[in-house]
Amino acid sequence: MSNPKPIVLVDTMIIFEAHRTGCWASLTGSYDIRTVEKVLEEALRGRKNREGYIEVNAEDFGTKVIVETVTELQLLQAFIENEQLAYLDDGEKHLLTHLLSFDRSTSEFQVSTADKAAIHAACRLGLTDHLVALEELVRTGTLQIALKSQYTRSFLSAEKTKFLLNA
Protein backbone atom coordinates (compact mmCIF):
# COMPACT_ATOMS: atom_id res chain seq x y z
CA MET A 1 0.00 0.00 0.00
CA SER A 2 1.38 3.40 -0.97
CA ASN A 3 1.57 6.33 1.39
CA PRO A 4 -1.20 8.90 0.99
CA LYS A 5 -0.22 12.18 -0.63
CA PRO A 6 0.39 15.06 1.76
CA ILE A 7 -2.62 17.39 2.09
CA VAL A 8 -2.04 20.95 0.87
CA LEU A 9 -4.73 23.61 0.95
CA VAL A 10 -4.31 26.40 -1.60
CA ASP A 11 -5.79 29.81 -2.27
CA THR A 12 -6.60 31.54 -5.55
CA MET A 13 -3.19 33.19 -5.88
CA ILE A 14 -1.43 29.82 -5.65
CA ILE A 15 -3.75 28.30 -8.25
CA PHE A 16 -3.10 31.16 -10.67
CA GLU A 17 0.68 31.12 -10.17
CA ALA A 18 0.84 27.34 -10.58
CA HIS A 19 -1.08 27.61 -13.86
CA ARG A 20 0.99 30.59 -15.03
CA THR A 21 4.28 28.79 -14.41
CA GLY A 22 3.11 25.43 -15.77
CA CYS A 23 3.56 23.47 -12.54
CA TRP A 24 -0.13 22.78 -11.76
CA ALA A 25 0.01 19.17 -13.05
CA SER A 26 3.11 18.47 -10.96
CA LEU A 27 1.45 20.00 -7.90
CA THR A 28 -1.76 17.99 -8.24
CA GLY A 29 0.23 14.85 -9.01
CA SER A 30 2.42 15.16 -5.92
CA TYR A 31 -0.08 16.40 -3.32
CA ASP A 32 -3.66 15.95 -2.19
CA ILE A 33 -4.66 19.48 -3.21
CA ARG A 34 -7.69 20.91 -1.47
CA THR A 35 -9.45 24.23 -1.40
CA VAL A 36 -12.88 25.72 -0.75
CA GLU A 37 -15.77 26.66 -3.03
CA LYS A 38 -15.09 30.40 -2.78
CA VAL A 39 -11.50 29.93 -3.99
CA LEU A 40 -12.71 27.81 -6.91
CA GLU A 41 -15.27 30.51 -7.75
CA GLU A 42 -12.54 33.18 -7.73
CA ALA A 43 -10.21 31.02 -9.84
CA LEU A 44 -12.85 30.44 -12.52
CA ARG A 45 -14.14 33.99 -12.90
CA GLY A 46 -12.47 36.94 -14.46
CA ARG A 47 -12.36 38.92 -17.63
CA LYS A 48 -10.94 36.61 -20.26
CA ASN A 49 -10.01 39.53 -22.51
CA ARG A 50 -7.93 41.16 -19.75
CA GLU A 51 -4.17 41.22 -20.30
CA GLY A 52 -2.48 38.61 -18.14
CA TYR A 53 -5.69 36.58 -17.65
CA ILE A 54 -4.88 33.05 -16.48
CA GLU A 55 -7.37 30.38 -17.48
CA VAL A 56 -8.20 27.57 -15.06
CA ASN A 57 -9.96 24.58 -16.61
CA ALA A 58 -13.01 23.83 -14.43
CA GLU A 59 -13.35 20.18 -15.51
CA ASP A 60 -9.68 19.42 -15.00
CA PHE A 61 -9.74 21.26 -11.68
CA GLY A 62 -12.73 19.25 -10.45
CA THR A 63 -11.07 15.90 -11.06
CA LYS A 64 -7.79 16.77 -9.33
CA VAL A 65 -8.81 18.93 -6.36
CA ILE A 66 -11.09 18.32 -3.38
CA VAL A 67 -13.32 21.37 -2.97
CA GLU A 68 -14.85 21.86 0.48
CA THR A 69 -17.91 23.85 1.53
CA VAL A 70 -17.75 26.53 4.21
CA THR A 71 -21.04 27.38 5.93
CA GLU A 72 -22.21 30.72 7.28
CA LEU A 73 -22.09 29.23 10.79
CA GLN A 74 -18.42 28.26 10.30
CA LEU A 75 -17.66 31.81 9.11
CA LEU A 76 -19.37 33.34 12.15
CA GLN A 77 -17.49 31.03 14.51
CA ALA A 78 -14.20 31.88 12.77
CA PHE A 79 -14.86 35.64 13.09
CA ILE A 80 -15.45 35.16 16.81
CA GLU A 81 -12.06 33.42 17.09
CA ASN A 82 -10.30 36.04 14.97
CA GLU A 83 -12.06 39.23 13.86
CA GLN A 84 -9.14 39.99 11.51
CA LEU A 85 -10.56 37.39 9.10
CA ALA A 86 -13.15 40.00 8.11
CA TYR A 87 -10.40 42.00 6.37
CA LEU A 88 -9.30 39.17 4.06
CA ASP A 89 -10.48 38.55 0.52
CA ASP A 90 -13.35 36.08 0.45
CA GLY A 91 -11.26 33.16 -0.83
CA GLU A 92 -8.63 33.43 1.90
CA LYS A 93 -11.33 34.08 4.51
CA HIS A 94 -13.17 30.89 3.56
CA LEU A 95 -9.96 28.86 3.27
CA LEU A 96 -8.73 29.84 6.75
CA THR A 97 -12.21 29.25 8.18
CA HIS A 98 -12.12 25.74 6.73
CA LEU A 99 -8.70 25.16 8.27
CA LEU A 100 -10.13 25.86 11.71
CA SER A 101 -12.16 22.65 11.37
CA PHE A 102 -8.99 20.54 11.01
CA ASP A 103 -7.84 18.62 14.08
CA ARG A 104 -4.36 20.10 14.22
CA SER A 105 -3.12 17.50 16.68
CA THR A 106 -3.74 14.61 14.28
CA SER A 107 -4.07 16.13 10.81
CA GLU A 108 -0.99 16.46 8.68
CA PHE A 109 -1.59 19.36 6.33
CA GLN A 110 0.01 22.44 4.87
CA VAL A 111 -1.50 25.65 3.57
CA SER A 112 -0.09 27.76 0.77
CA THR A 113 -0.91 31.41 0.20
CA ALA A 114 1.07 34.40 -1.00
CA ASP A 115 -1.32 36.97 0.45
CA LYS A 116 0.38 38.95 3.25
CA ALA A 117 -2.84 39.49 5.22
CA ALA A 118 -3.74 35.79 4.95
CA ILE A 119 -0.24 34.78 6.12
CA HIS A 120 -0.56 37.02 9.18
CA ALA A 121 -4.11 35.77 9.89
CA ALA A 122 -2.92 32.15 9.62
CA CYS A 123 -0.14 32.92 12.10
CA ARG A 124 -2.70 34.48 14.50
CA LEU A 125 -4.75 31.28 14.21
CA GLY A 126 -1.76 29.15 15.22
CA LEU A 127 -1.05 27.86 11.72
CA THR A 128 2.48 29.27 11.36
CA ASP A 129 4.11 25.84 11.15
CA HIS A 130 1.59 24.73 8.50
CA LEU A 131 2.38 27.55 6.05
CA VAL A 132 4.39 26.56 3.00
CA ALA A 133 5.55 28.56 -0.02
CA LEU A 134 4.67 27.39 -3.52
CA GLU A 135 8.40 27.29 -4.19
CA GLU A 136 8.76 24.54 -1.57
CA LEU A 137 5.97 22.49 -3.13
CA VAL A 138 7.18 22.38 -6.71
CA ARG A 139 10.26 20.99 -8.30
CA THR A 140 12.12 23.74 -10.13
CA GLY A 141 12.31 21.55 -13.25
CA THR A 142 8.51 21.65 -13.60
CA LEU A 143 8.43 25.43 -13.91
CA GLN A 144 8.07 26.83 -17.42
CA ILE A 145 8.46 30.37 -16.05
CA ALA A 146 10.13 31.54 -12.84
CA LEU A 147 7.91 32.10 -9.81
CA LYS A 148 7.13 35.67 -8.77
CA SER A 149 8.86 36.69 -5.53
CA GLN A 150 5.78 36.39 -3.26
CA TYR A 151 5.68 32.63 -3.92
CA THR A 152 9.17 31.97 -2.54
CA ARG A 153 10.45 30.62 0.78
CA SER A 154 12.20 33.90 1.52
CA PHE A 155 9.00 35.94 1.12
CA LEU A 156 7.01 33.60 3.38
CA SER A 157 9.81 33.55 5.95
CA ALA A 158 9.97 37.36 5.98
CA GLU A 159 6.21 37.64 6.51
CA LYS A 160 6.27 35.09 9.36
CA THR A 161 9.11 37.04 10.97
CA LYS A 162 7.20 40.35 10.62
CA PHE A 163 4.21 38.73 12.31
CA LEU A 164 6.30 37.32 15.16
CA LEU A 165 8.04 40.66 15.77
CA ASN A 166 4.72 42.51 15.89
CA ALA A 167 2.75 39.85 17.81
Protein Blocks (a to p, Z undefined) as FASTA:
>chain_A
ZZddddddddfklmmmmmmnopmmmmmmmpccdddfklmmmmmgccfkbghiacddfklm
mmmpccddddfklmmmmmmmommlmmpcfklmmmmmmmmmpcfklmccddddfbfklmmm
mmmnopmmmpccfklmpcfklpmbdcdfklcfklmmmmmmmmmmmZZ
